[in-house]
């Protein structure tokens, strides 16, 4: 019996110089806007490594977990899509948050892993740079949960 494949990350790098998109969020929403983005990155990197499912229920739970009003969270999320911090096309189609930056950091972090699961439909970057990793392509539309009647 083999060990389960680790998907998420235990830590992620954060640049000391924030780019203009993040500075815009902070200018518009204050330090709370910046904190929301960092907390979202933590959730993304911890759970799946390069994306997180996002819907009204997830948003409500997340807002409670980080103690931020849902309206404030929604306003920050709208601006994150506007400034392309998260990919709006992928979100509209699959209801997940991801971005080129998130995926690039994830790919950089998994270089030494032997195996990783990826959803082909969510990938925004060229993954040919992952040299020694065996990639298991999974369908984003298939849930691992079963329905019980």
C-alpha positions as CSV (number, residue, x, y, z in Angstrom):
1,X,0.0,0.0,0.0
2,X,1.5,3.3,-1.0
3,X,1.4,6.6,0.8
4,X,-1.2,9.2,-0.3
5,X,0.1,11.8,-2.6
6,X,0.7,15.1,-0.9
7,X,-1.1,17.9,-2.8
8,X,-0.8,21.1,-0.9
9,X,2.2,23.0,0.4
10,X,3.5,23.6,4.0
11,X,4.7,27.0,3.2
12,X,4.9,29.4,0.3
13,X,7.3,32.3,-0.6
14,X,6.1,35.8,-0.4
15,X,8.0,38.6,-2.1
16,X,9.2,41.5,0.0
17,X,8.2,43.9,-2.9
18,X,4.5,43.7,-3.6
19,X,3.5,44.2,-7.2
20,X,1.2,47.0,-8.3
21,X,-1.9,44.9,-8.3
22,X,-1.5,44.1,-4.6
23,X,-0.7,47.7,-3.9
24,X,-3.9,48.7,-5.6
25,X,-5.9,46.3,-3.4
26,X,-4.2,47.7,-0.3
27,X,-4.8,51.3,-1.5
28,X,-8.5,50.6,-2.1
29,X,-9.3,48.3,0.9
30,X,-6.5,49.1,3.4
31,X,-4.4,46.5,5.1
32,X,-7.4,44.3,5.5
33,X,-7.6,43.9,1.7
34,X,-3.9,42.8,1.7
35,X,-4.6,40.4,4.6
36,X,-7.5,38.8,2.7
37,X,-5.3,38.1,-0.2
38,X,-2.6,36.5,1.9
39,X,-5.2,34.4,3.8
40,X,-6.6,33.3,0.4
41,X,-3.1,32.3,-0.7
42,X,-2.6,30.4,2.5
43,X,-5.8,28.5,1.9
44,X,-4.9,27.8,-1.8
45,X,-1.4,26.6,-1.1
46,X,-2.4,24.5,1.9
47,X,-5.4,22.7,0.4
48,X,-4.8,21.9,-3.3
49,X,-1.6,23.8,-3.8
50,X,-2.6,25.8,-6.8
51,X,-6.4,26.4,-6.6
52,X,-9.3,26.4,-4.2
53,X,-12.9,25.9,-4.9
54,X,-14.9,29.1,-4.4
55,X,-18.6,29.5,-4.1
56,X,-21.0,31.5,-1.9
57,X,-20.8,28.9,0.9
58,X,-17.0,28.8,0.8
59,X,-16.9,32.5,0.8
60,X,-19.2,32.7,3.9
61,X,-17.2,30.2,5.8
62,X,-13.9,31.9,4.8
63,X,-15.3,35.3,5.9
64,X,-16.2,33.8,9.3
65,X,-12.8,32.1,9.7
66,X,-10.9,35.3,9.0
67,X,-13.4,37.5,10.8
68,X,-14.2,39.7,7.8
69,X,-17.6,40.9,6.8
70,X,-18.9,39.0,3.7
71,X,-19.5,42.3,1.9
72,X,-15.9,43.4,2.4
73,X,-14.7,40.0,1.2
74,X,-16.8,40.3,-1.9
75,X,-15.6,43.8,-2.7
76,X,-11.9,42.6,-2.4
77,X,-12.6,39.5,-4.5
78,X,-14.2,41.7,-7.2
79,X,-11.1,43.8,-7.3
80,X,-8.9,40.7,-7.3
81,X,-10.6,39.6,-10.5
82,X,-10.5,43.1,-12.0
83,X,-6.7,43.4,-11.4
84,X,-6.1,39.8,-12.5
85,X,-4.8,38.6,-9.1
86,X,-7.1,35.6,-9.7
87,X,-8.1,34.4,-13.1
88,X,-11.7,35.4,-13.9
89,X,-12.2,33.0,-16.8
90,X,-11.2,30.0,-14.8
91,X,-13.4,31.2,-11.9
92,X,-16.4,31.7,-14.2
93,X,-16.1,28.3,-15.7
94,X,-15.0,26.1,-12.8
95,X,-15.7,28.1,-9.7
96,X,-12.1,28.0,-8.4
97,X,-9.6,30.6,-7.5
98,X,-6.2,30.3,-9.2
99,X,-3.7,32.5,-11.1
100,X,-0.5,32.3,-13.1
101,X,1.4,33.5,-10.1
102,X,-0.1,30.9,-7.8
103,X,0.6,28.1,-10.2
104,X,4.2,29.3,-10.9
105,X,4.9,29.3,-7.2
106,X,3.3,25.9,-6.8
107,X,5.3,24.4,-9.7
108,X,8.5,25.8,-8.3
109,X,7.7,24.3,-4.9
110,X,7.0,20.7,-6.2
111,X,10.1,20.3,-8.3
112,X,11.4,17.5,-6.0
113,X,8.1,15.6,-5.6
114,X,7.8,12.3,-7.3
115,X,4.1,12.6,-8.1
116,X,1.4,15.2,-8.2
117,X,-2.3,15.4,-9.2
118,X,-3.2,18.3,-11.6
119,X,-6.5,19.3,-13.2
120,X,-5.6,20.0,-16.9
121,X,-8.5,22.4,-17.4
122,X,-7.2,24.7,-14.6
123,X,-3.6,25.0,-15.7
124,X,-2.6,28.4,-16.9
125,X,1.2,27.9,-17.2
126,X,3.6,25.7,-19.2
127,X,4.2,22.8,-16.9
128,X,7.0,21.3,-19.0
129,X,9.4,22.8,-16.5
130,X,8.4,20.1,-14.0
131,X,11.1,17.7,-14.9
132,X,11.1,14.8,-12.5
133,X,7.5,14.8,-11.4
134,X,5.0,12.2,-12.5
135,X,1.7,14.1,-13.2
136,X,-1.6,12.4,-12.7
137,X,-4.2,14.4,-14.7
138,X,-7.6,14.5,-13.0
139,X,-10.9,15.9,-14.2
140,X,-11.9,19.0,-12.3
141,X,-15.6,18.2,-12.9
142,X,-15.3,14.8,-11.1
143,X,-15.9,15.0,-7.4
144,X,-14.2,12.6,-5.0
145,X,-17.4,12.7,-2.9
146,X,-20.2,10.3,-3.4
147,X,-23.9,11.2,-3.2
148,X,-26.0,9.4,-0.7
149,X,-29.7,9.2,-1.2
